Amino acid sequence: MDLMYQSTRDNGKKVFASQAILQGLSSDGGLFVPETLPHLTLSMNELSAMSYQELAYEVMKLFLTDYTEEELKDCINKAYDDKFDTTEIAPLKKAGQTYYLELFHGSTIAFKDMALSILPHLLTTAARKNNVKDEIVILTATSGDTGKAALAGFADVEGTKIIVFYPKNGVSSVQEKQMITQKGDNTDVIGILGNFDDAQTGVKLMFNNKELADRMKNAGYLFSSANSINIGRLVPQIVYYVYAYASLYKKKEVSAGEKINFVVPTGNFGNILAAYYAKCLGIPIDKLICASNENKVLYDFFSTGRYDRNREFVLTSSPSMDILVSSNLERLIYHIAENDSEKTAELMKALSSQGSYDITEKMKEHLNDFVGGWADTEKTKKAIEKVYKESGYVIDTHTAVAASVYESYATNSGDKNKAVIISTASPYKFSENVLKAIYQGEVPEDDYDQAELLSKLSGTNIPSAVEEIHFAPVLHKKVCEVGKMQKFVEDILKII
């Protein structure tokens, strides 16, 4: 039996996995969720003996049931190849008493590579399976990392175009350089004069614009998404949580069935939602610790049951988490509402019209898996310094938010479970702020000089992704106002 997907806002809309991946977002504005959540049947002995690629197949086949074994294995093998600079794909490192799952060994040195390396292959396979002849236009908003990873994944992929919007003044220098130097005849990058939430809202409005969809269709185009609103982004992320536990088991760091905690730096809620799905699969996970920066809308939600984006948007040293509208939370809302699409639609309507909503007491009872915490920029800096001084291990600003939150949680709760912190980006992606935390001298102004100093202090090599952009020419110079995003897309696609 194929696992079907339905919209969080309409239980009657059911599609196959490949169709959900193609559409990205449901036509009613909802997100696709699996009709039921599957369970792993293999033992931890079996899982721990597998390579990352083998384990990816065992997990993903449970969710992407209308892909054949040959199709899915082909997608996995094309994605998780030598573009990763370690054969483990996602190494588990121990620093002090804490484990760090390094998800930044792909071509753009951020965790988005883990899913965006495979999404183009899942998407083009889905198009063939569903006899789609239109050119697929990947329309994406990014808070910094998704953009480059998506651009790298889709660059020059036949039958696709990709258009990325990012907040012009809301990403790190390295993040911006990675995007605006991206090669590929089918790539476009546009900085908007607003924040990530503005970019994400603009993209969603285009997805939900029926008149635009008709004109796109007439011109031979079909919108799809590379954001984590696309279930094809989310399913591959479940894999590395299973792999992390299997790695601990293989190293004899945990016994079979021993529960652990995951600590996840969180913005759009996709990464921690993947951990929740891993727990639903049967992985022995106790707490999912959701780490926020000053934009602590998720911390407040888990503390009170009220989601309220009506607050100041703060630019921080962890820009990929500078988000006030966490799109993937809608999927969790649907699950804790016991798959009530009407209730989910009602709450999402309130978020759109009033900027806030309150969940019911009964829904709150289903949130016991989650713990919220937050750390400001100063605490983030201190966490980088502390980990470096105690172990010589260097972490980036986003990972440091999680490290700070976890230290506070462990101290206050007395929880003795082993913890895995999700390390979402290379410290070289945020060299300036990392150096300010671990280096007593004057930090150079030039990005590459910063990288060289960080390499010397950490004893690690400068990633090729940083080397490549140092001398790369700027290829994308478009900047637009928030209200002009659709006009830019129409001009790029030459839609009348």
C-alpha positions as CSV (number, residue, x, y, z in Angstrom):
1,M,0.0,0.0,0.0
2,D,1.3,3.4,-1.0
3,L,1.6,6.0,1.8
4,M,-0.5,9.0,0.8
5,Y,0.0,12.6,1.7
6,Q,-2.7,15.1,2.6
7,S,-2.9,18.8,3.2
8,T,-2.7,20.1,6.8
9,R,-5.8,22.3,5.9
10,D,-7.9,19.7,4.0
11,N,-8.0,16.0,4.9
12,G,-9.8,15.3,1.5
13,K,-6.7,16.3,-0.6
14,K,-4.7,13.1,-0.9
15,V,-1.7,12.7,-3.3
16,F,1.2,10.3,-3.7
17,A,4.6,11.3,-2.4
18,S,6.0,12.1,-5.8
19,Q,3.0,14.5,-6.4
20,A,3.5,16.2,-3.0
21,I,7.2,16.7,-3.9
22,L,6.2,18.2,-7.3
23,Q,3.6,20.6,-5.9
24,G,5.7,21.7,-2.9
25,L,2.7,23.4,-1.3
26,S,-0.9,22.3,-1.4
27,S,-3.3,24.4,-3.5
28,D,-5.2,25.4,-0.4
29,G,-2.0,26.8,1.2
30,G,-1.5,23.9,3.5
31,L,1.6,21.7,3.8
32,F,1.6,18.0,2.8
33,V,1.9,15.5,5.7
34,P,1.9,11.7,5.6
35,E,-1.6,10.2,6.2
36,T,0.0,7.9,8.8
37,L,3.4,7.8,10.3
38,P,5.4,4.6,9.5
39,H,7.6,2.6,11.8
40,L,11.1,1.2,11.3
41,T,11.1,-2.6,11.5
42,L,14.9,-3.2,11.4
43,S,16.9,-3.7,14.6
44,M,19.5,-1.3,15.8
45,N,22.1,-4.0,15.2
46,E,21.1,-4.0,11.5
47,L,20.8,-0.2,11.2
48,S,24.2,0.5,12.9
49,A,26.0,-1.8,10.4
50,M,24.8,0.3,7.4
51,S,26.4,3.1,5.5
52,Y,24.7,6.4,5.4
53,Q,23.4,5.6,1.9
54,E,22.0,2.2,2.9
55,L,20.3,3.7,6.0
56,A,18.9,6.5,3.9
57,Y,17.2,4.0,1.7
58,E,15.7,2.1,4.6
59,V,14.2,5.3,6.1
60,M,13.1,7.1,2.9
61,K,11.4,4.0,1.4
62,L,8.9,4.1,4.2
63,F,7.8,7.7,3.2
64,L,8.3,7.7,-0.5
65,T,6.4,4.6,-1.3
66,D,5.6,5.4,-5.0
67,Y,9.3,5.5,-5.9
68,T,10.7,2.2,-7.0
69,E,13.7,0.7,-5.3
70,E,15.8,1.5,-8.3
71,E,14.6,5.1,-8.5
72,L,15.1,5.8,-4.9
73,K,18.6,4.2,-4.7
74,D,19.6,6.1,-7.8
75,C,18.5,9.4,-6.2
76,I,20.4,8.5,-3.0
77,N,23.6,7.5,-4.7
78,K,23.7,10.6,-6.8
79,A,23.1,12.8,-3.8
80,Y,25.5,11.4,-1.2
81,D,28.7,11.1,-3.2
82,D,32.1,12.7,-3.2
83,K,30.6,16.2,-3.0
84,F,30.7,15.5,0.8
85,D,34.2,15.8,2.2
86,T,33.9,12.8,4.5
87,T,32.8,9.3,3.7
88,E,30.6,9.3,6.9
89,I,28.5,12.1,5.3
90,A,27.3,13.1,8.9
91,P,30.2,12.5,11.4
92,L,29.3,12.4,15.1
93,K,32.0,14.2,17.1
94,K,32.4,14.2,20.9
95,A,33.6,17.4,22.6
96,G,33.7,17.1,26.4
97,Q,30.6,15.1,27.4
98,T,28.5,16.3,24.5
99,Y,28.1,14.9,21.0
100,Y,27.9,17.1,17.9
101,L,26.3,15.8,14.7
102,E,28.2,17.6,11.9
103,L,25.9,18.3,9.0
104,F,28.1,20.7,7.2
105,H,30.4,18.5,5.1
106,G,28.5,19.1,1.8
107,S,29.4,21.5,-1.0
108,T,27.9,24.6,0.7
109,I,29.1,23.8,4.3
110,A,25.6,23.9,5.9
111,F,23.0,21.3,6.9
112,K,20.8,22.2,4.0
113,D,23.1,20.2,1.8
114,M,21.8,17.0,3.5
115,A,18.4,17.4,1.9
116,L,19.1,19.7,-1.0
117,S,21.6,17.3,-2.5
118,I,18.8,14.8,-3.1
119,L,15.8,17.0,-3.7
120,P,16.7,17.8,-7.4
121,H,16.9,14.1,-8.1
122,L,13.6,13.3,-6.2
123,L,11.9,16.2,-8.1
124,T,13.1,15.3,-11.6
125,T,12.2,11.6,-11.0
126,A,8.8,12.7,-9.8
127,A,8.3,14.8,-12.9
128,R,9.0,11.7,-15.1
129,K,6.8,9.5,-13.0
130,N,3.9,11.9,-13.4
131,N,4.5,12.8,-17.1
132,V,5.1,16.4,-16.3
133,K,6.4,18.2,-19.4
134,D,6.4,21.7,-18.0
135,E,9.7,23.3,-16.9
136,I,9.8,23.3,-13.1
137,V,10.5,26.6,-11.5
138,I,12.0,26.3,-8.0
139,L,10.9,29.4,-6.1
140,T,12.6,29.7,-2.8
141,A,13.0,32.2,0.1
142,T,16.1,31.8,2.2
143,S,17.4,33.1,5.6
144,G,20.9,32.3,4.4
145,D,21.7,28.6,3.9
146,T,18.8,27.1,1.9
147,G,19.4,29.5,-1.0
148,K,23.0,28.4,-1.7
149,A,22.3,24.8,-1.1
150,A,19.3,24.9,-3.5
151,L,21.2,26.8,-6.1
152,A,24.0,24.3,-6.0
153,G,21.6,21.4,-6.2
154,F,19.6,22.7,-9.1
155,A,22.2,24.6,-11.1
156,D,22.0,23.4,-14.7
157,V,19.6,20.5,-13.9
158,E,17.7,20.0,-17.1
159,G,14.0,20.9,-17.0
160,T,14.4,23.3,-14.1
161,K,14.9,26.9,-13.2
162,I,15.6,28.2,-9.7
163,I,14.8,31.7,-8.3
164,V,16.1,32.5,-4.8
165,F,15.0,35.5,-2.7
166,Y,17.1,36.5,0.3
167,P,17.1,39.4,2.8
168,K,19.7,41.8,1.4
169,N,21.0,42.9,4.8
170,G,20.1,39.9,6.8
171,V,22.7,37.2,5.9
172,S,26.4,36.8,6.6
173,S,28.9,38.1,4.1
174,V,30.0,34.5,3.2
175,Q,26.3,33.4,2.8
176,E,25.7,36.3,0.4
177,K,28.9,35.7,-1.6
178,Q,28.0,32.0,-1.9
179,M,24.7,32.9,-3.5
180,I,25.6,35.9,-5.8
181,T,28.6,34.0,-7.3
182,Q,26.5,31.0,-8.1
183,K,27.0,29.7,-11.7
184,G,24.3,28.1,-13.8
185,D,22.2,29.3,-16.8
186,N,19.0,28.4,-14.9
187,T,19.8,30.3,-11.7
188,D,18.6,33.7,-10.4
189,V,19.3,35.3,-7.1
190,I,17.5,38.4,-5.8
191,G,18.1,40.4,-2.6
192,I,15.0,41.9,-1.1
193,L,14.8,45.1,1.0
194,G,13.2,43.3,3.9
195,N,13.7,40.3,6.2
196,F,13.3,36.6,5.7
197,D,9.7,36.6,6.8
198,D,9.0,39.1,4.1
199,A,10.7,36.9,1.5
200,Q,8.9,33.8,2.7
201,T,5.5,35.5,2.7
202,G,6.1,36.8,-0.9
203,V,7.0,33.3,-2.1
204,K,3.9,31.8,-0.5
205,L,1.7,34.5,-2.0
206,M,3.0,33.5,-5.5
207,F,2.4,29.8,-4.8
208,N,-1.2,30.6,-3.8
209,N,-1.9,33.0,-6.8
210,K,-4.2,31.0,-9.1
211,E,-4.1,33.7,-11.8
212,L,-0.3,33.5,-11.8
213,A,-0.4,29.7,-11.9
214,D,-2.6,29.8,-15.0
215,R,-0.2,32.2,-16.8
216,M,2.7,30.0,-15.7
217,K,0.9,27.0,-17.1
218,N,0.3,28.7,-20.4
219,A,4.0,29.6,-20.6
220,G,5.0,26.0,-19.9
221,Y,6.1,26.5,-16.3
222,L,5.2,24.8,-13.0
223,F,6.2,26.2,-9.5
224,S,7.7,23.9,-6.9
225,S,9.7,24.7,-3.8
226,A,13.1,23.8,-2.3
227,N,12.1,25.2,1.1
228,S,11.4,22.8,3.9
229,I,7.7,23.3,3.2
230,N,8.4,20.7,0.5
231,I,8.1,17.2,2.0
232,G,10.9,16.2,-0.3
233,R,13.2,18.4,1.8
234,L,11.9,17.1,5.1
235,V,12.1,13.3,4.5
236,P,15.8,13.2,3.9
237,Q,16.4,15.1,7.1
238,I,14.8,12.3,9.1
239,V,17.7,10.1,8.0
240,Y,20.5,11.8,9.9
241,Y,18.7,11.5,13.3
242,V,18.3,7.7,12.8
243,Y,22.0,7.7,11.7
244,A,23.1,9.6,14.7
245,Y,21.5,7.2,17.1
246,A,22.9,4.2,15.1
247,S,26.3,5.8,15.3
248,L,26.1,6.1,19.1
249,Y,25.0,2.5,19.3
250,K,27.8,1.4,17.0
251,K,30.4,3.2,19.1
252,K,28.9,1.6,22.2
253,E,28.0,5.0,23.6
254,V,24.4,3.9,24.2
255,S,22.8,0.5,24.7
256,A,19.8,-0.7,22.7
257,G,16.7,1.3,23.7
258,E,18.5,3.9,25.8
259,K,16.9,7.2,25.3
260,I,18.8,10.3,24.2
261,N,18.0,14.0,23.7
262,F,18.5,16.0,20.5
263,V,19.2,19.7,20.7
264,V,18.3,21.6,17.5
265,P,19.0,25.2,16.6
266,T,15.7,26.2,15.1
267,G,14.2,28.8,12.8
268,N,11.7,27.5,10.3
269,F,11.1,24.3,12.4
270,G,11.9,21.8,9.6
271,N,15.0,20.4,11.2
272,I,13.5,19.7,14.6
273,L,10.3,18.4,13.0
274,A,12.4,15.8,11.2
275,A,13.7,14.7,14.7
276,Y,10.1,14.4,15.8
277,Y,9.4,12.1,12.8
278,A,12.5,10.1,13.7
279,K,11.0,9.6,17.2
280,C,7.7,8.5,15.6
281,L,9.6,6.0,13.6
282,G,10.7,4.3,16.8
283,I,14.1,5.8,17.5
284,P,14.6,6.1,21.3
285,I,14.4,9.8,21.7
286,D,13.3,11.5,24.9
287,K,13.4,15.2,24.6
288,L,13.6,17.4,21.5
289,I,15.2,20.6,22.7
290,C,14.2,23.5,20.5
291,A,16.9,26.2,20.7
292,S,16.1,29.8,19.6
293,N,18.0,33.1,19.4
294,E,16.5,36.5,20.3
295,N,13.7,35.8,17.8
296,K,12.3,33.5,20.4
297,V,8.8,33.0,19.0
298,L,9.1,29.2,19.3
299,Y,10.4,29.4,22.9
300,D,7.4,31.5,23.8
301,F,5.1,29.0,22.0
302,F,6.4,26.0,23.9
303,S,6.2,27.9,27.1
304,T,2.7,29.3,26.8
305,G,0.9,27.6,23.9
306,R,0.6,31.0,22.2
307,Y,2.3,31.7,18.8
308,D,2.7,35.4,18.3
309,R,4.8,36.9,15.5
310,N,3.8,40.5,16.5
311,R,7.1,41.5,17.9
312,E,10.4,43.2,16.8
313,F,12.5,41.3,14.3
314,V,16.0,41.1,15.6
315,L,19.1,40.6,13.4
316,T,21.5,38.3,15.3
317,S,24.8,36.5,14.9
318,S,22.8,33.4,14.0
319,P,21.0,34.8,10.9
320,S,19.6,31.5,9.6
321,M,17.4,31.5,12.7
322,D,16.2,35.1,12.4
323,I,12.6,34.0,11.7
324,L,9.3,34.9,13.2
325,V,7.0,32.7,11.0
326,S,8.1,29.1,11.4
327,S,6.3,27.5,8.5
328,N,6.9,23.9,9.4
329,L,5.3,24.3,12.8
330,E,2.0,24.0,10.9
331,R,2.8,20.3,10.4
332,L,3.3,19.8,14.1
333,I,0.1,21.8,14.9
334,Y,-1.8,19.4,12.6
335,H,-0.4,16.3,14.4
336,I,-1.1,17.6,17.9
337,A,-4.6,18.6,16.8
338,E,-5.0,14.8,16.1
339,N,-5.0,15.4,12.4
340,D,-7.8,17.9,12.5
341,S,-7.4,19.9,9.3
342,E,-10.2,22.3,10.1
343,K,-8.6,23.3,13.4
344,T,-5.2,23.7,11.7
345,A,-6.7,25.9,8.9
346,E,-8.5,28.0,11.6
347,L,-5.2,28.6,13.5
348,M,-3.3,29.4,10.3
349,K,-6.0,31.8,9.3
350,A,-5.6,33.6,12.6
351,L,-1.8,33.7,12.2
352,S,-2.3,35.3,8.8
353,S,-4.9,37.8,9.8
354,Q,-3.9,38.6,13.4
355,G,-0.3,37.4,13.6
356,S,-1.1,35.0,16.5
357,Y,-3.0,32.0,17.6
358,D,-3.5,30.0,20.8
359,I,-3.6,26.2,20.9
360,T,-6.0,24.3,23.1
361,E,-5.2,22.7,26.4
362,K,-5.6,19.2,24.8
363,M,-3.1,20.2,22.1
364,K,-0.6,21.3,24.7
365,E,-0.7,17.8,26.2
366,H,0.9,16.5,23.0
367,L,3.9,18.8,23.3
368,N,5.6,16.9,26.1
369,D,8.3,15.7,23.7
370,F,9.5,19.3,23.3
371,V,11.5,21.7,25.5
372,G,12.1,25.3,24.4
373,G,15.1,27.4,25.2
374,W,16.8,30.5,23.9
375,A,20.2,32.2,24.0
376,D,21.0,35.8,23.1
377,T,24.1,36.9,21.1
378,E,26.3,37.3,24.2
379,K,25.4,33.8,25.5
380,T,26.1,32.5,22.0
381,K,29.5,34.0,22.0
382,K,30.3,32.6,25.4
383,A,29.2,29.2,24.3
384,I,31.7,29.2,21.4
385,E,34.4,30.4,23.7
386,K,33.6,27.8,26.4
387,V,33.6,24.8,24.0
388,Y,36.8,25.9,22.4
389,K,38.6,26.5,25.7
390,E,37.5,23.2,27.1
391,S,38.0,20.9,24.1
392,G,39.6,22.8,21.3
393,Y,36.5,22.2,19.2
394,V,35.1,25.1,17.2
395,I,31.4,25.6,16.6
396,D,29.5,28.1,14.5
397,T,27.0,30.6,15.9
398,H,23.9,28.5,15.3
399,T,25.3,25.4,16.9
400,A,26.4,27.7,19.8
401,V,22.8,28.8,20.4
402,A,22.0,25.1,20.8
403,A,25.0,24.5,23.1
404,S,24.1,27.4,25.3
405,V,20.4,26.3,25.5
406,Y,21.5,22.7,26.3
407,E,23.8,23.8,29.1
408,S,21.0,25.8,30.8
409,Y,18.5,22.9,30.3
410,A,20.9,20.3,31.7
411,T,21.7,22.4,34.7
412,N,18.1,23.3,35.5
413,S,16.5,20.0,34.8
414,G,19.1,17.5,36.0
415,D,18.4,15.4,32.9
416,K,21.2,12.9,32.6
417,N,20.3,11.6,29.2
418,K,23.1,11.7,26.6
419,A,22.6,14.6,24.2
420,V,23.4,15.2,20.6
421,I,23.6,18.8,19.4
422,I,22.8,19.3,15.8
423,S,25.7,21.3,14.3
424,T,24.1,23.0,11.3
425,A,26.9,25.0,9.7
426,S,30.7,25.2,9.5
427,P,32.3,27.8,11.7
428,Y,34.0,29.1,8.5
429,K,30.6,30.3,7.3
430,F,30.5,32.7,10.2
431,S,34.2,33.3,10.8
432,E,34.0,36.9,12.1
433,N,31.7,36.1,15.0
434,V,33.4,32.9,15.8
435,L,36.8,34.6,15.9
436,K,35.4,37.3,18.1
437,A,34.6,34.6,20.6
438,I,37.9,32.6,20.6
439,Y,40.5,35.1,19.5
440,Q,41.9,37.9,21.8
441,G,43.5,39.9,19.0
442,E,42.1,42.1,16.3
443,V,39.9,40.2,13.8
444,P,40.7,41.0,10.2
445,E,38.0,42.7,8.1
446,D,38.5,40.5,4.9
447,D,36.5,37.3,4.8
448,Y,39.3,35.2,3.5
449,D,41.8,36.6,6.1
450,Q,39.3,35.6,8.7
451,A,39.1,32.1,7.3
452,E,42.9,31.8,7.3
453,L,43.1,32.9,11.0
454,L,40.3,30.5,12.0
455,S,42.2,27.7,10.2
456,K,45.3,28.5,12.2
457,L,43.5,28.6,15.5
458,S,41.4,25.5,14.9
459,G,43.9,23.3,13.1
460,T,41.3,22.6,10.4
461,N,41.5,23.2,6.7
462,I,39.6,26.0,5.0
463,P,36.6,24.4,3.2
464,S,36.7,24.4,-0.5
465,A,33.4,26.3,-0.5
466,V,35.1,29.2,1.1
467,E,38.2,28.9,-1.1
468,E,36.0,29.0,-4.3
469,I,34.1,32.2,-3.5
470,H,37.1,34.2,-2.6
471,F,38.0,35.1,-6.2
472,A,34.6,34.2,-7.8
473,P,33.0,37.0,-9.8
474,V,29.6,38.4,-8.7
475,L,27.0,37.0,-11.2
476,H,23.8,38.1,-9.5
477,K,23.1,41.8,-8.7
478,K,19.3,42.1,-8.6
479,V,17.7,43.8,-5.6
480,C,14.0,44.5,-5.2
481,E,11.4,45.9,-2.9
482,V,9.2,43.3,-1.1
483,G,6.1,44.3,-3.1
484,K,7.9,43.8,-6.4
485,M,8.9,40.1,-6.0
486,Q,6.2,38.7,-8.4
487,K,7.1,41.3,-11.0
488,F,10.8,40.1,-10.9
489,V,9.7,36.5,-11.3
490,E,7.4,37.4,-14.3
491,D,10.3,39.3,-15.9
492,I,12.8,36.5,-15.4
493,L,10.3,33.9,-16.9
494,K,9.1,36.4,-19.5
495,I,5.5,35.8,-18.5
496,I,3.0,38.2,-20.0
